[in-house]
Amino acid sequence: MNKKHLNTLLIVFVISLFANNLYAQEAYLSINAGYGFNTSSQNLNDYFKFKNTTKITTSTTYEQVNLSLGKGLNVAAAYGYMFNDNVGTELGVSYLLGGKSHAKDQNISGTTDYTLSAKMLRINPSIVIASDFRDINAYAKMGLLIGLGSVIYETNTNNNGDIKIVKLKLNGGLAFGLNAGVGALFNLNKNMSLFGEINMVNMSYAPTKGEITKSTLNGFDELPSMSKKNKEIEFVDNYTDDPNNPSTFSEPSKELKQKLPFGSVGISIGLRILL
């Protein structure tokens, strides 16, 4: 995300936050739930190599898989403060329970199924622009997203009847992005409203560490016999691989950081209660 744009949005948000003495004030709480669909999807060709392959005799077919880890169920709550009938701010907290993305590698000796999914807690300060109609109020909002989450990468391999299952958890570091939404409030009474919203998220996340949390071969647990180098990964911006000075097995292995897509476009419904 462009640093200049981030600073500008922060300044606008802070100015709005301290302008409440100029206007009539109205606070509210809201809760909502919804589902986000893939947008800004991309393919992964570095560490994950997430694609479909089919090998028959001497030929191999490759198929690219585009994905976004931002798809899935989202539940949220927010505290909002309207400075007047048309301008306000909102501080939201949401939890993404991401849907799974799949790829498959098929060859003569067997298959490997790949699965990627994510979970993320997100904080969302926003600016709200609202209309002032009596029964149905349209609004728009935009703001920042700051996320703390994890990504699960699973492989399930059947190689001539031998079953190997590996689960890798990636986390560490923060995710940053932007979101925007439009919606409408339907007044139920003086203090309570239903709302429906369409929202868009533009976000990416680059984990800083990974750890294998499960590794079994035909049901036998391999984790106790694995070294730290084989179980843990440190994702970095750059590193040097020197055969004359190799890393020890008591250190995590190193891989380049990879930005994972978390973009989505979704719909949600919720309840707003005036305080």
Secondary structure by P-SEA (a helix, b strand, c coil): ccaaaaaaaaaaaaaaaaccccbbbbbbccccccccccccbbbbcccccbbbbbbcccbbbbbbbbbbcccccccccbbbbbcccccbbbbbbbbbbbbbbbbbbbccccbbbbbbbccbbbbbbbbbbbbbcccccccccccccccccbbbbbbbbbcccbbbbbbbbbbcbbbbbcccccbbbbbcccccccccccbbbbbbbbbccccccccccccccccccccccccbbbbcccccccccccccccbbbbbcbbbbbbccccccccccccc
